[in-house]
């Protein structure tokens, strides 16, 4: 089992910045990718950004150029720098860690990000 602990959410005005952090513990040997997903009220959970143990990154089109993901697999941490935040970025952000096949797939408890206009 892997436990994920998130921090860094909060309330910010449009145009502002926030930094989310996630730390994994437990059986982390199974993890090949970590990332952040988000779920806005009434919507499905969607990818925000991911980073593999090899350093490959993937971003949702809506956050490209504004969000930057970084990871340290030696420390089993992943961070998400969010700049130029928009009201539509308001959501619960979930840290995710998974194996390359997806057989192991873990979620954090979620952290609220609210962007006011």
N, C-alpha and C positions, 0 to 999 in steps of 0.2 A: 504493500500500500504506500501511496504517496500523499502527503498532506501539503496543501498550498495555502499560504497566508498572504493576503493582499493588504496593501496600505496605500494611502495617498489620494483617495477620492475627496470630493468636497464641492463647494459652490464657488463659481467663478463667473465674472462678467464676460460677455462675448468679446473675443479678441485676446483674452487672457490665456494663461498657461497652467497646466497641472502635470505632475509626474506621478505615475503609478508604479508601485514596486510589488514584486511577488517573490516569495522565497519558498522553495520546495524542500521537503525533508522526508525521510523514510527510505523506501526502496527506489532511490533515484536512478539506479543503474539502468532501469528500463526506459528512461526518458530520452527521446531523440529530438523532440521539438517542444518549444514552449511558446506561449503567445497570449493574446488578449482577444476576447470576444465581447460583444456588448448586446444588450437587449433593452430596447426602448419600450415604454408602455404600449401594449397592444400590438407589438411587433415580434417577429421571430428573432432569436439570437443569431447574430451575424459576426463574421470575422472582422476584426479591426486590423490586427497585425500578428504575424508569427515569425519566429526565428528558429532555424534548425541548429543542431549541435555543430554543423559545418559552417554556420554563419549565413546561410541563405535566408533572405527575408521575403516576406510577402505582405502586401498591404491592400486593404480595401481601396477602391478607386476614390471613395469619398474622403479618405484621410491622407492619401498620398500627397507628400509635400508639406504636410502639417504635423504629422505624427512620426516619431522615430522610435523604433524598438531596438533594444540592446539586451544582450544576454551574456551571462558568465556561467558556463556549464561546470566549471570547477567549483563554483560556489552555489550552483543551482539557483540562480536568481535571474529574473527578467524584469526589465523596466520599460515603461512606455512614456516617452516625453510627448506631451500634447500641447501644441502651440496653435495660435490663431483659432481658438475654440469658438464653435458656433452653437446656437441653441439646439440645432439638430444633433449635436453630439451628446446631448443629455441622454443618459442611459445608466443601467447597472453594468459595470464592466467586470468580466469574469476572467481570472487567470486560468489558463489551460496548460496541461502537460500531458504528452502522449508519446507512445512508442511509434516507431516508423510505420508499423503495420496498423496502428490504431487499436491493437488488441488491448493495450493499457491506455486508459484515457481518464484523466483526473481533472476535477474542477475545484476552484476556490469558492468561497462563500459569496463573493461579489462585493463590489464597492461602488457606491453611488457617485456619479459625476453629474452635476447640474450646472448648466450654462445659462445664465440669465441674459435677456436681450436689453 
